[in-house]
Amino acid sequence: MLTGKQRSQLKSLAHDLKPIINIGKNSLSVEVIDAIDEALEKRELIKIKILNNNLDDNNEIIDEAIEKLNCEFVSHLGNIFTIYRKSKNNNKISL
């Protein structure tokens, strides 16, 4: 669980990041989960964009992604959300 200061630090680090994963009409398929998992292992902090052709509720998608990937929620603005998970091998961010 992230503290307020840690979440604030991660938000500032994520400010200039671009979304690297797009969630489309297939929502959180196995392939998308695998891609997010791999990106989290390499980068630790990523932004994900939920496309307009997705019919599911954004908050449900975010909750499901956090649960399946065992990661921490950082922020959500519009259709873009940011998540964090400490890498097992590539520790880049110190909180």
N, C-alpha and C positions, 0 to 999 in steps of 0.2 A: 504494500500500500504506500502510495506516494504522499509525502507531506505537502503542504501548501507551497513552501519554498522550493521543494524539488520540482513540483509541477510548474511553478513559475519559471524556474531555470530551463526546464525542457521546452516550455512555450517560446522562450527567447531564442533557444537554439533552433527551434523548428520554424521560426519566422520566415527565413529566406528559403526554406525547402520547397520544392515543387512536388506535387503528388506523383508517386511512382507506380501506383497500382490503381486501376479503374475497376469498379464493381458495376457490371452492366445488368442486363435483363435476366441473366442466369443466377444473380445474387451471389451467395457465398458457396460456390461449387468447390469440389475437392481441389481442383486445379488452382483456383483463386486462393484458397487457404494455404496450399503448398507454396505458392508464390509469395504470399505475405510472410509466411514462416521463414522462408529463405532470406527475404529482404530484411526481416527483423534480426536474423542471426548475423548478417553482414553489416548492417547499419545501426541497429539498436533503436533508432528514432525515425519513423517514417510517416508520411502523409498519404492518405487514401481518399480517392474521389469516388463518390457515388453518382453514377450517371443518371440523367433524367429519364432514361428508358426503363429504369428499375421501378417496379410497382410496389415493392415492399417499403415499410416505414423505415426511415433512416435510423431512428433510435433502436429499433429491433435488430437491424443489421450490425450496428456498432456493438450492442450487447452480445450478440451471437459471436462476433469476431473476437471480442475480448475473452469470452468464455472458452472458445475453441483453441485460441492461441496462447492462453495463459499470459496475457500481457496487461499493461497498465494503460488506462485511458488518460490522455493528456488534455486534448481540447477538441471541440466540435464547433465549426463555424459554417453555416449554410450546408452545402453538400460535401464538405471536406472535413475529415477528422484525422487526428494525430494520435498515434499509439507508441508506446515504448516497452521494450523488454530487454533486460540486461543480457548481453551475449555470453555464451559459455566460453568462446574462444577469442573473440575480437572485442575486448572491452575498450571502447573509445570514449565513453562518457562517464565521468565520475560525479556522483551526486553527493 
